[in-house]
Amino acid sequence: MTVNALGWNSEQRAGATVLAPSGRIDESTADSFKDFLLAAMAEEPAIAIIDLEGVDYMSSRGLRALTLAQRAGQGAGTTIVLARPNETMREILGISRYDMVFRVADTVEDALGH
């Protein structure tokens, strides 16, 4: 039995925190995704960019983690921007209407406002 693994990369870029998960965000990885996002929000970045290019799939629990991160960030004035969603993620964001809740940028540079 293979356990889904969720990879992470985090970096500071032009005054923003860029968070780049990779893999599937489903029932087996959603809690670690949520924990990673909430830990990043605790740092109170002005802008948090979630780079979705490496995300193959996101379940409703992953979407809930985005909502929890947004709530956590609001208290500190953090703006969350979703960047580089692939075709699957664009569809998931559209169906769930999360593309109406979050700003979605085609590139990390667009998310930074460059």
Backbone as a chain_set.jsonl record, in Angstrom:
{"seq": "MTVNALGWNSEQRAGATVLAPSGRIDESTADSFKDFLLAAMAEEPAIAIIDLEGVDYMSSRGLRALTLAQRAGQGAGTTIVLARPNETMREILGISRYDMVFRVADTVEDALGH", "coords": {"N": [[0.84, -1.177, 0.0], [0.62, 2.158, -0.914], [1.394, 5.2, 0.522], [0.174, 8.419, 0.147], [2.313, 11.118, -0.399], [3.032, 14.408, 0.557], [4.727, 17.046, -0.713], [6.758, 19.939, 0.146], [7.7, 23.308, -0.365], [9.056, 26.349, 0.633], [9.552, 29.788, 0.376], [10.964, 33.098, 0.59], [10.041, 35.861, -1.299], [10.423, 38.872, -2.817], [9.244, 40.26, -0.646], [7.107, 38.643, -0.051], [5.679, 35.548, 1.107], [6.179, 32.542, -0.427], [4.521, 29.642, -0.908], [4.787, 26.34, -1.779], [3.196, 23.605, -2.31], [3.357, 20.118, -3.249], [2.015, 17.384, -5.035], [-0.729, 15.204, -4.16], [-3.541, 16.537, -2.547], [-5.412, 15.192, -0.37], [-7.596, 13.024, 1.521], [-5.635, 11.726, 3.032], [-3.538, 13.52, 3.2], [-4.444, 16.048, 3.777], [-4.527, 17.085, 6.407], [-1.813, 17.586, 7.017], [-1.313, 19.498, 5.072], [-3.039, 21.549, 5.93], [-1.858, 22.107, 8.454], [0.68, 23.027, 7.63], [-0.048, 25.338, 6.19], [-1.289, 26.865, 8.224], [0.842, 27.209, 9.997], [2.473, 28.803, 8.403], [0.835, 31.07, 8.212], [0.933, 31.929, 10.824], [3.322, 33.217, 10.911], [2.704, 35.657, 9.984], [2.831, 36.898, 7.287], [2.752, 39.609, 4.9], [1.84, 39.09, 2.348], [0.836, 35.97, 1.182], [1.602, 33.583, -1.06], [0.245, 30.89, -2.622], [1.534, 28.511, -4.436], [0.27, 26.587, -6.813], [1.136, 24.927, -8.819], [2.365, 22.375, -8.626], [0.413, 20.782, -7.537], [-1.548, 18.013, -7.831], [-4.146, 17.284, -7.321], [-6.945, 18.286, -5.304], [-8.867, 17.714, -2.534], [-12.088, 18.234, -0.907], [-11.393, 18.583, 1.738], [-8.879, 19.68, 1.531], [-9.564, 22.119, 0.354], [-10.963, 23.174, 2.489], [-8.856, 23.564, 4.241], [-7.594, 25.701, 2.957], [-9.522, 27.669, 3.424], [-9.414, 27.829, 6.24], [-6.802, 28.764, 6.538], [-7.064, 31.243, 5.315], [-8.815, 32.521, 7.111], [-7.164, 32.537, 9.399], [-5.103, 34.153, 8.479], [-6.388, 36.588, 8.045], [-6.646, 37.953, 10.473], [-4.11, 38.938, 10.864], [-3.804, 40.532, 8.736], [-2.949, 39.358, 6.397], [-2.767, 38.721, 2.957], [-3.892, 36.229, 0.865], [-2.907, 34.678, -2.075], [-3.635, 32.607, -4.775], [-1.616, 30.84, -6.987], [-0.559, 29.907, -10.288], [-2.343, 27.652, -10.957], [-2.842, 24.384, -12.224], [-4.56, 22.778, -14.977], [-6.401, 20.919, -13.853], [-6.579, 21.869, -11.208], [-7.591, 24.427, -11.71], [-10.14, 23.757, -12.584], [-11.194, 22.531, -10.254], [-11.09, 24.729, -8.477], [-12.86, 26.411, -9.799], [-15.321, 24.95, -9.844], [-15.802, 24.733, -7.107], [-16.044, 27.336, -6.525], [-14.027, 28.713, -5.363], [-12.38, 30.283, -6.799], [-13.64, 32.645, -6.743], [-13.407, 33.438, -4.189], [-10.714, 33.632, -3.556], [-7.965, 35.502, -4.884], [-6.722, 34.58, -7.996], [-3.813, 33.949, -9.676], [-1.996, 33.802, -12.759], [0.738, 33.455, -12.78], [3.525, 33.374, -10.456], [4.819, 35.791, -10.421], [2.801, 37.519, -11.333], [1.121, 37.28, -9.127], [2.685, 38.545, -7.259], [2.434, 41.059, -8.137], [3.974, 42.039, -10.16]], "CA": [[0.0, 0.0, 0.0], [1.399, 3.381, -1.026], [0.829, 6.354, 1.212], [0.43, 9.65, -0.593], [3.202, 12.054, 0.281], [2.856, 15.785, 0.132], [5.985, 17.77, -0.603], [6.63, 21.362, 0.449], [8.789, 24.252, -0.525], [8.661, 27.669, 1.104], [10.621, 30.761, 0.183], [10.619, 34.518, 0.627], [10.291, 36.489, -2.598], [9.912, 40.244, -2.976], [8.396, 40.624, 0.482], [5.989, 37.701, 0.095], [5.989, 34.152, 1.38], [5.675, 31.675, -1.495], [4.337, 28.282, -0.41], [4.602, 25.495, -2.95], [2.964, 22.184, -2.05], [3.361, 19.289, -4.453], [1.394, 16.083, -4.843], [-2.184, 15.176, -4.012], [-4.062, 16.969, -1.254], [-6.633, 14.4, -0.213], [-7.89, 12.651, 2.908], [-4.432, 11.301, 3.754], [-2.547, 14.593, 3.292], [-5.088, 17.343, 4.04], [-4.152, 17.618, 7.725], [-0.465, 18.165, 6.947], [-1.478, 20.71, 4.271], [-3.616, 22.547, 6.84], [-0.846, 22.467, 9.45], [1.7, 23.815, 6.953], [-0.605, 26.661, 5.899], [-1.506, 27.606, 9.471], [2.163, 27.606, 10.499], [2.903, 29.93, 7.574], [0.025, 32.229, 8.579], [1.398, 32.368, 12.146], [4.46, 34.113, 10.673], [2.062, 36.923, 9.613], [3.353, 37.57, 6.083], [1.817, 40.549, 4.283], [1.268, 38.342, 1.222], [1.177, 34.55, 1.101], [1.26, 33.058, -2.38], [0.222, 29.429, -2.643], [1.857, 28.107, -5.801], [-0.439, 25.32, -7.0], [1.586, 24.226, -10.025], [2.699, 20.986, -8.352], [-0.697, 20.074, -6.892], [-2.253, 17.185, -8.812], [-5.555, 17.135, -6.946], [-7.275, 18.795, -3.981], [-10.198, 17.311, -2.077], [-12.814, 19.241, -0.128], [-10.632, 18.841, 2.969], [-7.827, 20.62, 1.146], [-10.214, 23.419, 0.197], [-11.254, 23.648, 3.841], [-7.577, 24.053, 4.773], [-7.413, 27.041, 2.392], [-10.435, 28.55, 4.155], [-8.862, 28.023, 7.586], [-5.621, 29.618, 6.388], [-7.543, 32.596, 5.039], [-9.314, 33.062, 8.383], [-6.012, 32.782, 10.258], [-4.364, 35.274, 7.923], [-7.15, 37.834, 8.104], [-6.353, 38.646, 11.719], [-2.798, 39.586, 10.736], [-3.8, 41.334, 7.517], [-2.293, 38.616, 5.318], [-3.502, 38.462, 1.73], [-3.51, 34.961, 0.235], [-3.13, 34.616, -3.513], [-3.363, 31.295, -5.363], [-0.889, 31.076, -8.237], [-0.207, 28.84, -11.239], [-3.097, 26.394, -10.907], [-2.869, 23.623, -13.473], [-5.92, 22.637, -15.512], [-7.227, 20.218, -12.862], [-6.831, 22.766, -10.082], [-8.503, 25.49, -12.172], [-11.481, 23.184, -12.589], [-11.612, 22.364, -8.858], [-11.339, 26.065, -7.933], [-14.058, 26.933, -10.445], [-16.5, 24.216, -9.377], [-16.013, 25.053, -5.695], [-16.163, 28.79, -6.496], [-12.906, 29.295, -4.629], [-11.799, 31.311, -7.654], [-14.336, 33.875, -6.399], [-13.023, 33.739, -2.812], [-9.296, 33.971, -3.583], [-7.399, 35.985, -6.132], [-5.974, 33.521, -8.669], [-2.873, 34.543, -10.629], [-1.428, 32.843, -13.703], [2.153, 33.243, -12.439], [3.923, 33.905, -9.155], [5.136, 37.199, -10.663], [1.513, 38.22, -11.334], [0.649, 37.3, -7.752], [3.488, 39.553, -6.567], [2.086, 42.367, -8.683], [5.036, 42.465, -11.086]], "C": [[0.891, 1.249, 0.0], [0.671, 4.507, -0.312], [1.174, 7.587, 0.397], [1.316, 10.561, 0.237], [2.976, 13.437, -0.31], [4.178, 16.493, 0.349], [5.733, 19.249, -0.373], [7.88, 22.112, 0.07], [8.244, 25.597, -0.082], [9.832, 28.613, 0.917], [10.071, 32.179, 0.299], [10.988, 35.112, -0.723], [9.632, 37.844, -2.638], [8.919, 40.615, -1.876], [7.2, 39.714, 0.708], [6.523, 36.319, 0.47], [5.357, 33.32, 0.272], [5.694, 30.244, -0.966], [4.01, 27.396, -1.595], [4.437, 24.029, -2.546], [3.065, 21.404, -3.357], [2.811, 17.909, -4.11], [-0.115, 16.21, -4.768], [-2.564, 15.641, -2.617], [-5.423, 16.303, -1.114], [-6.796, 14.029, 1.257], [-6.635, 12.292, 3.699], [-3.413, 12.425, 3.942], [-3.134, 15.944, 3.688], [-4.692, 17.925, 5.394], [-2.755, 18.227, 7.699], [-0.482, 19.448, 6.112], [-2.001, 21.84, 5.149], [-2.577, 23.025, 7.846], [0.239, 23.349, 8.844], [1.192, 25.234, 6.685], [-0.774, 27.485, 7.169], [-0.187, 28.044, 10.092], [2.691, 28.807, 9.708], [2.126, 31.191, 7.926], [0.443, 32.789, 9.944], [2.603, 33.3, 12.032], [3.996, 35.509, 10.248], [2.689, 37.622, 8.401], [2.311, 38.549, 5.548], [1.074, 39.862, 3.133], [1.76, 36.901, 1.312], [0.684, 34.053, -0.252], [1.34, 31.543, -2.298], [0.355, 29.015, -4.106], [1.315, 26.693, -6.018], [0.066, 24.491, -8.181], [1.829, 22.737, -9.779], [1.588, 20.182, -7.7], [-1.509, 19.338, -7.957], [-3.751, 17.146, -8.575], [-5.743, 17.747, -5.568], [-8.71, 18.417, -3.647], [-10.865, 18.455, -1.327], [-12.093, 19.55, 1.184], [-9.46, 19.778, 2.696], [-8.381, 22.021, 0.961], [-10.549, 24.022, 1.561], [-9.987, 24.2, 4.489], [-7.273, 25.448, 4.231], [-8.288, 28.051, 3.133], [-9.899, 28.851, 5.555], [-7.631, 28.923, 7.541], [-6.039, 31.063, 6.137], [-8.054, 33.257, 6.319], [-8.166, 33.413, 9.314], [-5.23, 34.004, 9.777], [-5.071, 36.601, 8.037], [-6.835, 38.635, 9.363], [-5.047, 39.416, 11.662], [-2.722, 40.479, 9.499], [-3.095, 40.665, 6.354], [-3.243, 38.436, 4.141], [-2.982, 37.157, 1.14], [-3.878, 35.016, -1.24], [-2.773, 33.206, -3.97], [-2.721, 31.53, -6.724], [-0.652, 29.778, -9.003], [-1.016, 27.557, -11.101], [-3.046, 25.701, -12.263], [-4.337, 23.451, -13.895], [-6.862, 21.971, -14.507], [-7.573, 21.145, -11.712], [-7.733, 23.93, -10.486], [-9.953, 24.997, -12.15], [-12.014, 23.037, -11.164], [-11.935, 23.725, -8.235], [-12.609, 26.67, -8.523], [-15.324, 26.272, -9.938], [-16.839, 24.587, -7.94], [-16.247, 26.551, -5.477], [-15.085, 29.453, -5.643], [-12.175, 30.332, -5.477], [-12.506, 32.651, -7.469], [-13.936, 34.348, -4.99], [-11.575, 34.241, -2.75], [-8.939, 34.61, -4.91], [-6.571, 34.838, -6.702], [-5.124, 34.183, -9.747], [-2.287, 33.451, -11.518], [0.029, 32.515, -13.383], [2.414, 33.782, -11.036], [4.225, 35.403, -9.306], [3.858, 38.035, -10.688], [0.973, 38.336, -9.91], [1.397, 38.34, -6.92], [3.167, 40.965, -7.038], [3.139, 42.921, -9.625], [4.613, 42.276, -12.524]], "O": [[1.802, 1.371, 0.819], [-0.521, 4.731, -0.525], [2.325, 7.78, 0.004], [1.088, 10.748, 1.432], [2.76, 13.599, -1.51], [4.69, 16.535, 1.468], [4.648, 19.758, -0.653], [8.99, 21.592, 0.179], [7.103, 25.944, -0.386], [10.968, 28.282, 1.257], [8.876, 32.42, 0.129], [12.09, 34.903, -1.23], [8.413, 37.952, -2.507], [7.878, 41.214, -2.147], [6.366, 39.989, 1.572], [7.67, 35.979, 0.183], [4.146, 33.381, 0.054], [6.748, 29.708, -0.622], [3.064, 27.666, -2.334], [5.421, 23.296, -2.45], [2.88, 21.963, -4.439], [3.096, 17.346, -3.053], [-0.702, 17.182, -5.243], [-1.986, 15.197, -1.625], [-6.43, 16.766, -1.649], [-6.196, 14.655, 2.131], [-6.576, 12.527, 4.906], [-2.508, 12.295, 4.767], [-2.384, 16.894, 3.914], [-4.537, 19.14, 5.517], [-2.532, 19.278, 8.299], [0.256, 20.386, 6.411], [-1.476, 22.953, 5.12], [-2.437, 24.229, 8.065], [0.674, 24.315, 9.471], [1.903, 26.211, 6.921], [-0.442, 28.67, 7.191], [-0.102, 29.136, 10.654], [3.286, 29.719, 10.282], [2.701, 32.28, 7.939], [0.32, 33.99, 10.186], [2.877, 34.08, 12.944], [4.803, 36.434, 10.164], [3.039, 38.8, 8.476], [1.112, 38.334, 5.727], [-0.134, 40.024, 2.963], [2.951, 36.65, 1.495], [-0.51, 34.1, -0.545], [2.379, 30.984, -1.948], [-0.576, 29.15, -4.899], [1.843, 25.726, -5.469], [-0.522, 23.459, -8.505], [1.525, 21.918, -10.646], [1.793, 19.021, -7.345], [-2.079, 19.951, -8.86], [-4.534, 16.994, -9.514], [-4.823, 17.736, -4.75], [-9.644, 18.752, -4.376], [-10.271, 19.516, -1.139], [-12.181, 20.671, 1.686], [-9.097, 20.584, 3.553], [-7.751, 23.001, 1.36], [-10.432, 25.231, 1.76], [-10.043, 25.197, 5.209], [-6.752, 26.292, 4.96], [-7.844, 29.159, 3.435], [-9.928, 29.999, 6.0], [-7.446, 29.759, 8.426], [-5.442, 31.993, 6.68], [-7.757, 34.423, 6.578], [-8.183, 34.466, 9.951], [-4.752, 34.797, 10.589], [-4.42, 37.643, 8.118], [-6.766, 39.863, 9.317], [-4.894, 40.435, 12.336], [-1.694, 41.107, 9.245], [-2.684, 41.344, 5.412], [-4.394, 38.041, 4.321], [-1.779, 36.996, 0.937], [-5.005, 35.352, -1.606], [-1.729, 32.673, -3.594], [-3.219, 32.323, -7.522], [-0.558, 28.699, -8.419], [-0.439, 26.47, -11.123], [-3.186, 26.335, -13.309], [-5.24, 23.94, -13.217], [-7.997, 22.415, -14.333], [-8.725, 21.205, -11.284], [-8.556, 24.376, -9.686], [-10.865, 25.722, -11.752], [-13.165, 23.382, -10.897], [-12.941, 23.861, -7.539], [-13.351, 27.362, -7.826], [-16.301, 26.957, -9.633], [-18.009, 24.738, -7.589], [-16.605, 26.977, -4.379], [-15.217, 30.612, -5.25], [-11.438, 31.164, -4.947], [-12.041, 33.675, -7.97], [-14.11, 35.518, -4.65], [-11.256, 35.156, -1.99], [-9.536, 34.297, -5.94], [-5.808, 34.198, -5.978], [-5.639, 34.885, -10.618], [-2.105, 32.314, -11.082], [0.5, 31.418, -13.684], [1.618, 34.552, -10.498], [3.917, 36.191, -8.411], [3.824, 39.132, -10.131], [0.43, 39.374, -9.532], [0.837, 38.94, -6.003], [3.578, 41.946, -6.417], [3.194, 44.127, -9.865], [5.379, 42.581, -13.438]]}, "num_chains": 1, "name": "protein.A"}
